[in-house]
Amino acid sequence: MAGRRRGRGSNVQQQASQSQTRGPRKALREPAAFAKSTGCESEIHHEKLSIAQARRGTPAHRPVRVYADGIFDLFHSGHARALMQAKNVFPNTYLIVGVCNDELTHKFKGYTVMTEEERYDALRHCRYVDEVVRDAPWTLTTEFLTKHKIDFVAHDDIPYTSAGSEDVYKHIKEAGMFVATQRTEGISTSDLITRIVRDYDIYVRRNLQRGYTARELNVGFIKENKYRLQNQVEKVKETVRTVEEKSKHFVYRVEEKSQDLIHKWEEKSREFISNFLQLFGPDGAWQAIQERSGRVLQALSPYSSPHGSPSSSPTRCRSVSPDSSSASATSLSPPSSPPSSPSSPKKGTRSSLKSASTNSKQ
């Protein structure tokens, strides 16, 4: 924390006095201290500084004491950013944060969600805060600034109209003690309360579901039952949505699987048809096998031609000489039957001679 940093001077005596004034250095896990009711009790001479001097990091024997005040209800990132800017406005800054109590806040600004003790504690646990002033005044006085030895006051530059004044920081600005910070757009306590009021029914039903009673939520009997019924309806709707989502997911998976199966079936069908055509087509392997087997069968068992006709066998034909033809004719003639009558040998001899002459002519 900046309030516990070492000064920039090289004088050993100044560093010793600085450590005695601010005490031992604390870790960031410890909350910021509360300001004493008597104010700052440092014995170091507190001279008035200009903004230019503070930006140069002087004086070296003490930090620049910057004061920021506010309500800090529903402490949010916008508050933290403003305090971060106030902490880093000078090289060596000790940030004091004043928090107004409930009485002043309810009187000049309105009702708060958090109590003053809750708001004090929230500021103590902000990493940029070195000291918290409880029951801070609504309008800063010279006595208050002197009591806490405040050098500068940090706040956004927009005029703050309140308590019958056009700008409660006007006299601070005129004294040259004002340093401006930037507001964070899109986030404020009023914005957060507006969200809750706008969605009031949703948050009431939410807290009923979490165990809060209708009395704690300031809800009547009829509204309580209405909200509980709405919760039941929402549960049923959520169950239906869940079932629909699961059904859609299941149908999607089934469609994906079916398309994958159809695609695989088409691929297998094409492969089967292609293999079938390669095997049994006109130019396929089966036709070649049949042709080869036919040739083998023809080679092993050639066709025989009928007697007395030219050879139609695919085997080679041999030339026949006249002598051999007559001999073959003689050998092919049927044997003579036993003589049953005197005229039978003559008939057989004539038929054999006739066939022999026919062959010789050919």
DOBA-778583 format. One record per residue (C-alpha): x, z, y; residue in three letters; residue number from 1. Coordinates in nm, 3 decimals. Example, Ala and Ser with C-alpha at 12.3 -4.5 7.8 and 13.67 -1.06 7.14 Angstrom:
<recs>
REC      c1      c3      c2   r   k
REC   1.230   0.780  -0.450 ala   1
REC   1.367   0.714  -0.106 ser   2
</recs>
This chain:
<recs>
REC      c1      c3      c2   r   k
REC   0.000   0.000   0.000 met   1
REC   0.116  -0.086   0.346 ala   2
REC   0.069   0.271   0.477 gly   3
REC   0.329   0.389   0.231 arg   4
REC   0.588   0.111   0.278 arg   5
REC   0.936   0.171   0.411 arg   6
REC   1.000   0.087   0.775 gly   7
REC   1.216  -0.208   0.875 arg   8
REC   1.480  -0.002   1.061 gly   9
REC   1.811   0.071   0.903 ser  10
REC   1.838   0.417   1.054 asn  11
REC   1.843   0.677   0.777 val  12
REC   1.695   0.943   1.001 gln  13
REC   1.397   0.721   1.089 gln  14
REC   1.329   0.651   0.717 gln  15
REC   1.341   1.023   0.640 ala  16
REC   1.095   1.106   0.917 ser  17
REC   0.869   0.823   0.798 gln  18
REC   0.863   0.957   0.438 ser  19
REC   0.791   1.307   0.567 gln  20
REC   0.504   1.178   0.780 thr  21
REC   0.328   0.970   0.513 arg  22
REC   0.419   1.172   0.207 gly  23
REC   0.525   1.039  -0.135 pro  24
REC   0.439   0.685  -0.233 arg  25
REC   0.131   0.658  -0.460 lys  26
REC   0.050   0.406  -0.727 ala  27
REC  -0.230   0.153  -0.683 leu  28
REC  -0.432   0.323  -0.956 arg  29
REC  -0.499   0.616  -0.723 glu  30
REC  -0.787   0.586  -0.474 pro  31
REC  -0.734   0.595  -0.100 ala  32
REC  -0.739   0.931   0.074 ala  33
REC  -1.016   1.060   0.298 phe  34
REC  -0.924   1.113   0.662 ala  35
REC  -0.898   1.473   0.773 lys  36
REC  -1.163   1.607   1.006 ser  37
REC  -0.890   1.693   1.256 thr  38
REC  -0.767   1.336   1.263 gly  39
REC  -0.414   1.208   1.224 cys  40
REC  -0.167   1.497   1.226 glu  41
REC   0.150   1.289   1.245 ser  42
REC   0.412   1.432   1.479 glu  43
REC   0.567   1.093   1.546 ile  44
REC   0.522   0.973   1.902 his  45
REC   0.236   0.724   1.910 his  46
REC   0.292   0.479   2.191 glu  47
REC   0.049   0.203   2.278 lys  48
REC   0.129  -0.136   2.126 leu  49
REC   0.041  -0.488   2.226 ser  50
REC  -0.070  -0.746   1.969 ile  51
REC   0.255  -0.940   2.025 ala  52
REC   0.463  -0.630   1.950 gln  53
REC   0.261  -0.553   1.639 ala  54
REC   0.300  -0.909   1.510 arg  55
REC   0.678  -0.877   1.544 arg  56
REC   0.666  -0.573   1.314 gly  57
REC   0.758  -0.310   1.573 thr  58
REC   0.784  -0.019   1.593 pro  59
REC   1.004   0.029   1.288 ala  60
REC   0.948   0.403   1.250 his  61
REC   0.572   0.377   1.180 arg  62
REC   0.312   0.124   1.063 pro  63
REC   0.049  -0.030   1.288 val  64
REC  -0.274   0.167   1.244 arg  65
REC  -0.569  -0.074   1.218 val  66
REC  -0.929   0.048   1.202 tyr  67
REC  -1.224  -0.140   1.048 ala  68
REC  -1.575   0.002   1.023 asp  69
REC  -1.903  -0.094   0.866 gly  70
REC  -2.189   0.003   0.634 ile  71
REC  -2.046  -0.161   0.320 phe  72
REC  -2.374  -0.139   0.127 asp  73
REC  -2.359  -0.316  -0.212 leu  74
REC  -1.984  -0.364  -0.164 phe  75
REC  -1.906  -0.730  -0.240 his  76
REC  -1.635  -0.993  -0.206 ser  77
REC  -1.722  -1.062   0.159 gly  78
REC  -1.638  -0.700   0.244 his  79
REC  -1.316  -0.715   0.042 ala  80
REC  -1.203  -1.037   0.211 arg  81
REC  -1.258  -0.890   0.558 ala  82
REC  -1.052  -0.582   0.466 leu  83
REC  -0.781  -0.804   0.317 met  84
REC  -0.754  -0.990   0.648 gln  85
REC  -0.738  -0.663   0.841 ala  86
REC  -0.467  -0.535   0.609 lys  87
REC  -0.254  -0.845   0.655 asn  88
REC  -0.306  -0.905   1.025 val  89
REC   0.035  -0.743   1.098 phe  90
REC   0.352  -0.722   0.886 pro  91
REC   0.330  -0.343   0.844 asn  92
REC  -0.029  -0.221   0.855 thr  93
REC  -0.196   0.107   0.768 tyr  94
REC  -0.566   0.029   0.724 leu  95
REC  -0.823   0.293   0.811 ile  96
REC  -1.186   0.217   0.718 val  97
REC  -1.477   0.400   0.880 gly  98
REC  -1.809   0.422   0.692 val  99
REC  -2.127   0.528   0.873 cys 100
REC  -2.348   0.788   0.707 asn 101
REC  -2.705   0.734   0.590 asp 102
REC  -2.865   0.891   0.897 glu 103
REC  -2.702   0.657   1.147 leu 104
REC  -2.743   0.355   0.923 thr 105
REC  -3.114   0.411   0.861 his 106
REC  -3.167   0.467   1.232 lys 107
REC  -2.985   0.161   1.370 phe 108
REC  -2.975  -0.089   1.083 lys 109
REC  -3.220  -0.001   0.808 gly 110
REC  -3.250   0.148   0.464 tyr 111
REC  -2.954   0.112   0.227 thr 112
REC  -2.946   0.057  -0.147 val 113
REC  -2.642   0.280  -0.201 met 114
REC  -2.609   0.634  -0.073 thr 115
REC  -2.333   0.728   0.171 glu 116
REC  -2.131   0.899  -0.104 glu 117
REC  -2.149   0.587  -0.319 glu 118
REC  -2.038   0.375  -0.024 arg 119
REC  -1.749   0.611   0.055 tyr 120
REC  -1.631   0.598  -0.305 asp 121
REC  -1.657   0.218  -0.319 ala 122
REC  -1.422   0.188  -0.021 leu 123
REC  -1.173   0.435  -0.165 arg 124
REC  -1.124   0.207  -0.465 his 125
REC  -1.056  -0.109  -0.265 cys 126
REC  -0.687  -0.199  -0.296 arg 127
REC  -0.647  -0.285   0.073 tyr 128
REC  -0.771   0.051   0.207 val 129
REC  -0.525   0.330   0.287 asp 130
REC  -0.766   0.585   0.432 glu 131
REC  -1.146   0.630   0.455 val 132
REC  -1.320   0.799   0.748 val 133
REC  -1.654   0.952   0.653 arg 134
REC  -1.939   0.987   0.905 asp 135
REC  -1.787   0.719   1.126 ala 136
REC  -1.944   0.678   1.473 pro 137
REC  -2.171   0.383   1.545 trp 138
REC  -1.995   0.312   1.874 thr 139
REC  -1.624   0.378   1.905 leu 140
REC  -1.517   0.620   2.176 thr 141
REC  -1.180   0.682   2.335 thr 142
REC  -1.172   1.032   2.183 glu 143
REC  -1.222   0.891   1.832 phe 144
REC  -0.949   0.628   1.879 leu 145
REC  -0.708   0.892   2.010 thr 146
REC  -0.795   1.142   1.737 lys 147
REC  -0.707   0.897   1.457 his 148
REC  -0.424   0.730   1.657 lys 149
REC  -0.578   0.386   1.616 ile 150
REC  -0.382   0.092   1.753 asp 151
REC  -0.627  -0.191   1.689 phe 152
REC  -0.984  -0.248   1.566 val 153
REC  -1.056  -0.533   1.322 ala 154
REC  -1.396  -0.703   1.294 his 155
REC  -1.542  -1.053   1.301 asp 156
REC  -1.561  -1.204   1.647 asp 157
REC  -1.941  -1.252   1.653 ile 158
REC  -2.100  -1.019   1.914 pro 159
REC  -2.260  -0.726   1.731 tyr 160
REC  -2.584  -0.638   1.909 thr 161
REC  -2.700  -0.285   1.828 ser 162
REC  -2.792   0.053   1.981 ala 163
REC  -2.899  -0.106   2.309 gly 164
REC  -2.569  -0.291   2.354 ser 165
REC  -2.510  -0.665   2.353 glu 166
REC  -2.177  -0.610   2.176 asp 167
REC  -2.064  -0.267   2.052 val 168
REC  -1.702  -0.393   2.049 tyr 169
REC  -1.704  -0.522   2.406 lys 170
REC  -1.497  -0.238   2.550 his 171
REC  -1.248  -0.268   2.260 ile 172
REC  -1.201  -0.636   2.335 lys 173
REC  -1.154  -0.566   2.705 glu 174
REC  -0.886  -0.307   2.622 ala 175
REC  -0.686  -0.564   2.421 gly 176
REC  -0.726  -0.363   2.099 met 177
REC  -0.947  -0.610   1.907 phe 178
REC  -0.823  -0.835   1.623 val 179
REC  -1.069  -1.084   1.477 ala 180
REC  -1.138  -1.146   1.108 thr 181
REC  -1.342  -1.428   0.951 gln 182
REC  -1.673  -1.380   0.776 arg 183
REC  -1.720  -1.512   0.423 thr 184
REC  -2.008  -1.757   0.423 glu 185
REC  -2.271  -1.744   0.147 gly 186
REC  -2.238  -1.377   0.061 ile 187
REC  -2.374  -1.071   0.239 ser 188
REC  -2.570  -0.756   0.159 thr 189
REC  -2.884  -0.911   0.306 ser 190
REC  -2.840  -1.219   0.085 asp 191
REC  -2.812  -1.003  -0.225 leu 192
REC  -3.125  -0.803  -0.136 ile 193
REC  -3.310  -1.130  -0.066 thr 194
REC  -3.227  -1.255  -0.416 arg 195
REC  -3.361  -0.936  -0.572 ile 196
REC  -3.682  -0.942  -0.366 val 197
REC  -3.737  -1.311  -0.440 arg 198
REC  -3.707  -1.255  -0.816 asp 199
REC  -3.868  -0.911  -0.814 tyr 200
REC  -4.083  -0.967  -1.125 asp 201
REC  -3.787  -1.088  -1.327 ile 202
REC  -3.578  -0.781  -1.245 tyr 203
REC  -3.868  -0.541  -1.312 val 204
REC  -3.924  -0.699  -1.654 arg 205
REC  -3.548  -0.688  -1.717 arg 206
REC  -3.530  -0.316  -1.648 asn 207
REC  -3.841  -0.246  -1.854 leu 208
REC  -3.668  -0.419  -2.145 gln 209
REC  -3.362  -0.200  -2.088 arg 210
REC  -3.557   0.122  -2.122 gly 211
REC  -3.653   0.213  -1.767 tyr 212
REC  -4.000   0.361  -1.730 thr 213
REC  -4.274   0.225  -1.509 ala 214
REC  -4.257   0.547  -1.308 arg 215
REC  -3.887   0.496  -1.236 glu 216
REC  -3.958   0.139  -1.127 leu 217
REC  -4.262   0.245  -0.921 asn 218
REC  -4.487   0.011  -1.118 val 219
REC  -4.854   0.077  -1.193 gly 220
REC  -5.017   0.077  -1.536 phe 221
REC  -5.172  -0.269  -1.503 ile 222
REC  -4.852  -0.430  -1.379 lys 223
REC  -4.651  -0.256  -1.647 glu 224
REC  -4.868  -0.403  -1.922 asn 225
REC  -4.864  -0.739  -1.747 lys 226
REC  -4.484  -0.738  -1.740 tyr 227
REC  -4.459  -0.623  -2.101 arg 228
REC  -4.696  -0.902  -2.207 leu 229
REC  -4.484  -1.149  -2.014 gln 230
REC  -4.177  -1.016  -2.193 asn 231
REC  -4.345  -1.073  -2.529 gln 232
REC  -4.444  -1.426  -2.428 val 233
REC  -4.087  -1.494  -2.320 glu 234
REC  -3.959  -1.368  -2.654 lys 235
REC  -4.197  -1.601  -2.838 val 236
REC  -4.092  -1.891  -2.618 lys 237
REC  -3.729  -1.810  -2.679 glu 238
REC  -3.793  -1.797  -3.054 thr 239
REC  -3.969  -2.134  -3.040 val 240
REC  -3.684  -2.282  -2.837 arg 241
REC  -3.434  -2.146  -3.086 thr 242
REC  -3.628  -2.296  -3.378 val 243
REC  -3.656  -2.628  -3.195 glu 244
REC  -3.286  -2.634  -3.128 glu 245
REC  -3.208  -2.555  -3.490 lys 246
REC  -3.458  -2.820  -3.607 ser 247
REC  -3.307  -3.079  -3.376 lys 248
REC  -2.964  -2.990  -3.503 his 249
REC  -3.081  -3.014  -3.864 phe 250
REC  -3.254  -3.348  -3.806 val 251
REC  -2.948  -3.479  -3.630 tyr 252
REC  -2.728  -3.376  -3.921 arg 253
REC  -2.969  -3.536  -4.171 val 254
REC  -2.975  -3.859  -3.969 glu 255
REC  -2.600  -3.854  -3.945 glu 256
REC  -2.564  -3.798  -4.320 lys 257
REC  -2.824  -4.065  -4.404 ser 258
REC  -2.655  -4.319  -4.180 gln 259
REC  -2.325  -4.235  -4.342 asp 260
REC  -2.477  -4.279  -4.689 leu 261
REC  -2.639  -4.610  -4.592 ile 262
REC  -2.312  -4.732  -4.449 his 263
REC  -2.125  -4.635  -4.766 lys 264
REC  -2.398  -4.797  -4.982 trp 265
REC  -2.370  -5.121  -4.784 glu 266
REC  -1.993  -5.119  -4.825 glu 267
REC  -2.022  -5.058  -5.200 lys 268
REC  -2.289  -5.330  -5.232 ser 269
REC  -2.072  -5.583  -5.053 arg 270
REC  -1.778  -5.487  -5.271 glu 271
REC  -1.987  -5.520  -5.590 phe 272
REC  -2.126  -5.859  -5.489 ile 273
REC  -1.781  -5.982  -5.396 ser 274
REC  -1.636  -5.868  -5.729 asn 275
REC  -1.931  -6.024  -5.917 phe 276
REC  -1.883  -6.360  -5.745 leu 277
REC  -1.511  -6.349  -5.808 gln 278
REC  -1.578  -6.285  -6.175 leu 279
REC  -1.886  -6.498  -6.253 phe 280
REC  -1.887  -6.759  -5.975 gly 281
REC  -1.817  -7.131  -6.023 pro 282
REC  -1.452  -7.073  -5.942 asp 283
REC  -1.441  -6.727  -6.093 gly 284
REC  -1.232  -6.574  -6.362 ala 285
REC  -1.513  -6.584  -6.621 trp 286
REC  -1.542  -6.964  -6.595 gln 287
REC  -1.167  -6.998  -6.639 ala 288
REC  -1.180  -6.771  -6.944 ile 289
REC  -1.461  -6.981  -7.095 gln 290
REC  -1.270  -7.305  -7.037 glu 291
REC  -0.955  -7.162  -7.194 arg 292
REC  -1.145  -7.023  -7.491 ser 293
REC  -1.315  -7.364  -7.543 gly 294
REC  -0.982  -7.537  -7.547 arg 295
REC  -0.843  -7.285  -7.796 val 296
REC  -1.146  -7.334  -8.023 leu 297
REC  -1.114  -7.711  -8.002 gln 298
REC  -0.747  -7.687  -8.091 ala 299
REC  -0.811  -7.460  -8.390 leu 300
REC  -1.122  -7.638  -8.533 ser 301
REC  -1.149  -8.012  -8.435 pro 302
REC  -1.477  -8.195  -8.490 tyr 303
REC  -1.503  -8.412  -8.821 ser 304
REC  -1.645  -8.769  -8.803 ser 305
REC  -1.907  -8.902  -9.057 pro 306
REC  -1.803  -9.128  -9.348 his 307
REC  -1.795  -9.503  -9.288 gly 308
REC  -1.792  -9.480  -8.907 ser 309
REC  -1.507  -9.486  -8.661 pro 310
REC  -1.346  -9.151  -8.595 ser 311
REC  -1.496  -8.972  -8.292 ser 312
REC  -1.267  -8.672  -8.327 ser 313
REC  -1.059  -8.583  -8.018 pro 314
REC  -0.753  -8.576  -8.245 thr 315
REC  -0.507  -8.861  -8.251 arg 316
REC  -0.609  -9.175  -8.446 cys 317
REC  -0.366  -9.317  -8.702 arg 318
REC  -0.321  -9.694  -8.757 ser 319
REC  -0.432  -9.812  -9.094 val 320
REC  -0.248 -10.098  -9.277 ser 321
REC  -0.432 -10.347  -9.499 pro 322
REC  -0.269 -10.217  -9.810 asp 323
REC  -0.343  -9.862  -9.734 ser 324
REC  -0.698  -9.951  -9.638 ser 325
REC  -0.758 -10.118  -9.968 ser 326
REC  -0.603  -9.825 -10.143 ala 327
REC  -0.812  -9.580  -9.951 ser 328
REC  -1.118  -9.783 -10.014 ala 329
REC  -1.039  -9.778 -10.385 thr 330
REC  -0.977  -9.408 -10.375 ser 331
REC  -1.293  -9.343 -10.176 leu 332
REC  -1.514  -9.542 -10.411 ser 333
REC  -1.727  -9.322 -10.626 pro 334
REC  -1.629  -9.289 -10.988 pro 335
REC  -1.797  -9.519 -11.227 ser 336
REC  -2.074  -9.362 -11.421 ser 337
REC  -2.073  -9.402 -11.798 pro 338
REC  -2.202  -9.738 -11.907 pro 339
REC  -2.564  -9.703 -11.962 ser 340
REC  -2.627 -10.070 -11.960 ser 341
REC  -2.425 -10.386 -11.973 pro 342
REC  -2.502 -10.477 -11.611 ser 343
REC  -2.396 -10.153 -11.435 ser 344
REC  -2.016 -10.206 -11.431 pro 345
REC  -2.059 -10.537 -11.261 lys 346
REC  -2.267 -10.387 -10.984 lys 347
REC  -2.012 -10.118 -10.910 gly 348
REC  -1.729 -10.369 -10.906 thr 349
REC  -1.910 -10.594 -10.664 arg 350
REC  -1.989 -10.314 -10.416 ser 351
REC  -1.629 -10.196 -10.416 ser 352
REC  -1.496 -10.544 -10.357 leu 353
REC  -1.742 -10.594 -10.076 lys 354
REC  -1.637 -10.279  -9.895 ser 355
REC  -1.272 -10.361  -9.940 ala 356
REC  -1.320 -10.706  -9.790 ser 357
REC  -1.508 -10.555  -9.500 thr 358
REC  -1.225 -10.314  -9.422 asn 359
REC  -0.964 -10.586  -9.447 ser 360
REC  -1.154 -10.794  -9.192 lys 361
REC  -1.162 -10.515  -8.954 gln 362
</recs>
